Amino acid sequence: MTVLVGREIWDAINRGEISIDPLQDSQVGPGSVDLTLGNEFRIFKKETGVCHVHNESDFADVTEAVSVADGDYITIAPCEMILGITRERITLSETMAGWLEGRSRFARFGLAVHVTAGFMQPGISNQQVLEIVNLGHKTLALYPGTRICQFVFERCLGAAKYKGRFVDQVKP
């Protein structure tokens, strides 16, 4: 696979191989597109006991949905994890895939924006869920609309289409 840079990102957008909605021109960088933090989150319930992880496990059983208004924020304590979602919906052709990555400017505060499952399958059309962890020593306040992560695009050898469990996700 080949990483798209600069003009190639724009060319792929213009050809319809990549669609990002909404998108401002300033979000497109030399090797990635910045994505913004949405208003919907899932926070983990403060429960003790064992959380059994198997094929039938559902993260909704151990989390609760929270919505944060623009201009407001959600806090994340040290060693805490929450789920967020991007405002942007990414649609990729069957010959495009990508990687969701954090931004170093926020990693320097101890913020890990996407701790696992960073590969985005060819043919996706959804908003991206963020597995956000505070690895630092201070509570962090996260604001919807912040350019929190970046999407790196790759051209695939061949074509495929994602048809998995989160094919139409619009909430974390």
C-alpha positions in Angstrom: 0.0 0.0 0.0 1.1 3.6 -0.7 0.5 6.6 1.6 -1.1 9.5 -0.1 0.5 12.9 0.5 -0.4 16.5 -0.3 -1.8 16.9 -3.8 -2.6 13.1 -4.0 -5.1 13.5 -1.1 -6.8 16.3 -2.9 -6.8 14.4 -6.2 -8.4 11.4 -4.5 -11.0 13.7 -3.0 -11.7 15.2 -6.4 -12.0 11.8 -8.0 -14.4 10.6 -5.3 -12.1 8.0 -3.8 -12.2 9.9 -0.5 -15.1 11.8 0.9 -15.0 13.7 4.2 -18.0 15.5 5.5 -17.7 18.1 6.8 -14.2 19.2 5.6 -12.4 22.6 5.6 -9.5 23.0 3.3 -7.2 23.8 6.3 -7.7 20.3 7.7 -5.7 18.8 4.8 -2.0 18.6 5.7 1.0 17.3 3.8 0.4 13.6 4.7 -2.9 13.4 6.5 -6.3 15.0 7.2 -7.0 16.4 10.7 -10.3 15.2 12.2 -12.3 17.0 14.9 -13.7 15.7 18.1 -17.5 15.3 18.0 -20.0 16.0 20.8 -21.0 12.4 21.7 -19.0 10.3 24.1 -19.3 7.0 26.1 -17.9 6.9 29.6 -17.3 3.8 31.5 -19.6 3.1 34.4 -17.9 3.2 37.8 -18.5 -0.4 38.7 -16.4 -3.0 40.3 -16.2 -6.6 39.4 -15.2 -8.5 36.3 -16.0 -7.4 32.7 -16.1 -10.6 30.6 -14.6 -10.0 27.1 -15.7 -12.5 24.5 -17.4 -12.5 21.0 -20.8 -11.6 22.4 -19.6 -8.8 24.7 -21.1 -5.4 24.2 -19.3 -2.2 25.2 -22.7 -0.5 25.7 -23.2 -2.7 28.8 -20.3 -1.1 30.6 -20.6 2.4 29.3 -23.1 5.2 29.2 -23.8 7.8 26.5 -22.9 11.5 27.3 -23.4 14.5 25.0 -21.3 17.7 25.4 -22.4 21.0 23.9 -20.1 23.1 21.7 -18.1 25.4 24.0 -18.3 23.0 26.9 -15.9 20.1 27.7 -15.6 16.6 29.1 -12.9 15.7 31.6 -10.8 12.6 31.5 -8.9 11.7 34.7 -5.4 10.2 34.7 -5.5 6.5 33.7 -9.1 6.9 32.5 -10.5 5.9 29.1 -13.5 7.2 27.3 -14.9 6.7 23.8 -15.5 9.7 21.5 -16.3 10.1 17.8 -15.2 12.4 15.0 -17.5 15.0 13.6 -16.4 14.0 10.1 -17.8 11.0 8.2 -15.1 9.3 6.2 -16.1 7.4 3.0 -13.4 5.5 1.2 -13.6 3.8 -2.2 -12.9 0.0 -2.2 -9.3 0.8 -3.2 -8.5 3.1 -0.3 -7.8 2.3 3.4 -6.2 4.3 6.2 -4.9 4.7 9.7 -6.3 6.8 12.5 -3.5 8.4 14.5 -3.2 10.8 17.4 -1.5 14.2 17.1 1.8 14.8 18.8 0.7 18.2 20.1 -1.8 16.4 22.4 0.3 13.3 23.1 2.7 15.7 24.9 0.0 16.1 27.5 -0.3 12.3 27.9 -3.4 12.1 25.7 -3.6 8.9 23.6 -6.4 9.5 21.1 -6.7 6.1 19.5 -5.1 3.3 21.6 -6.0 0.3 19.4 -7.8 -0.7 16.2 -6.4 2.2 14.2 -6.7 0.5 10.8 -9.7 1.7 8.8 -10.9 -0.8 6.2 -11.4 -0.2 2.5 -14.9 1.0 1.6 -15.8 2.4 5.0 -18.4 5.1 5.3 -18.8 6.2 8.9 -17.6 8.5 11.7 -14.5 7.2 13.5 -14.8 6.1 17.1 -11.8 7.3 19.3 -10.5 5.2 22.1 -9.2 8.1 24.3 -6.9 7.5 27.3 -5.3 10.0 29.6 -1.8 8.6 30.3 -0.7 11.8 32.0 -0.8 12.9 35.6 -3.4 15.7 35.4 -7.1 15.7 34.5 -7.6 16.8 30.9 -10.5 18.8 29.5 -11.5 17.8 26.0 -13.5 20.2 23.8 -15.7 19.2 20.9 -14.5 20.7 17.6 -10.8 20.3 18.6 -8.6 18.8 15.8 -7.9 15.8 17.9 -6.5 13.2 15.5 -5.4 12.6 11.9 -6.3 10.2 9.2 -3.6 8.8 6.9 -4.8 7.4 3.6 -3.3 4.5 1.7 -4.1 3.1 -1.7 -4.7 -0.6 -1.7 -3.5 -3.3 -4.1 -6.9 -4.7 -5.1 -10.3 -3.8 -3.9 -12.5 -4.8 -0.9 -15.4 -3.4 1.1 -15.9 -3.3 4.9 -19.2 -5.0 6.0 -18.5 -5.4 9.7 -20.4 -4.6 12.9 -19.7 -0.8 12.8 -20.4 -0.2 9.1 -22.9 2.6 9.8 -21.5 4.0 13.1 -22.5 7.6 13.9 -22.3 7.4 17.7 -19.4 6.2 19.9 
